[in-house]
């Protein structure tokens, strides 16, 4: 008999005991949690002005690695969006603007300086450093975030840890998931289950249609 028991749960961590589930299926949950559950991340950056010592490419890379709060109900994956546009639309992308300048002292520009058109899609914390500006230096840019999956790039991974632990009993495992903060850990787990169910259903339909 299959059973799932939540041993520990918080917004960023969850530990689940899986009983009556084969190792392959349990490990599939672990892998899907890492690579197939979508999150928001900055994917396109338009640098309008950058007089800092940091190259544009490095600024863009840092922006992409900032975890963003994600609402999987309000936004579509680009390939599933009705707009079918490479530029995206309000249903599948979010604009964040950065406009910072150092005046009389060195200034550290942080994630909290990013202003999003959707206040709910913002960095999970405000104190992630982006770049330091010396007096007189400025950075101004537009950043576009979209949903993506960890299988495409690590910046879209919703987990910082996803570990399967053997308990020593047949067909019993513990799955530990730690979220980066874009999604609650429990939502990562539920979405992983939904993804596996959807994939199995699609596979079944293809077999029946063959």
SULCORPE-V20726 format. One record per run of one state. SS is the DSSP state (alpha for helix, beta for strand, coil for the rest). FROM is the first residue (numbers start at 1). TO is the last residue. If there is no record, write none. Layout:
SS/FROM/TO ; SS/FROM/TO
//
This chain:
coil/1/2 ; beta/3/9 ; coil/10/12 ; beta/13/19 ; coil/20/22 ; alpha/23/35 ; coil/36/38 ; beta/39/50 ; coil/51/55 ; alpha/56/64 ; coil/65/67 ; beta/68/68 ; coil/69/77 ; alpha/78/80 ; coil/81/92 ; beta/93/101 ; coil/102/106 ; beta/107/110 ; alpha/111/113 ; coil/114/114 ; beta/115/116 ; coil/117/122 ; beta/123/123 ; coil/124/128 ; beta/129/133 ; coil/134/137 ; beta/138/148 ; coil/149/153 ; alpha/154/156 ; coil/157/158 ; beta/159/166 ; coil/167/171 ; beta/172/179 ; coil/180/184 ; alpha/185/209 ; coil/210/210
//
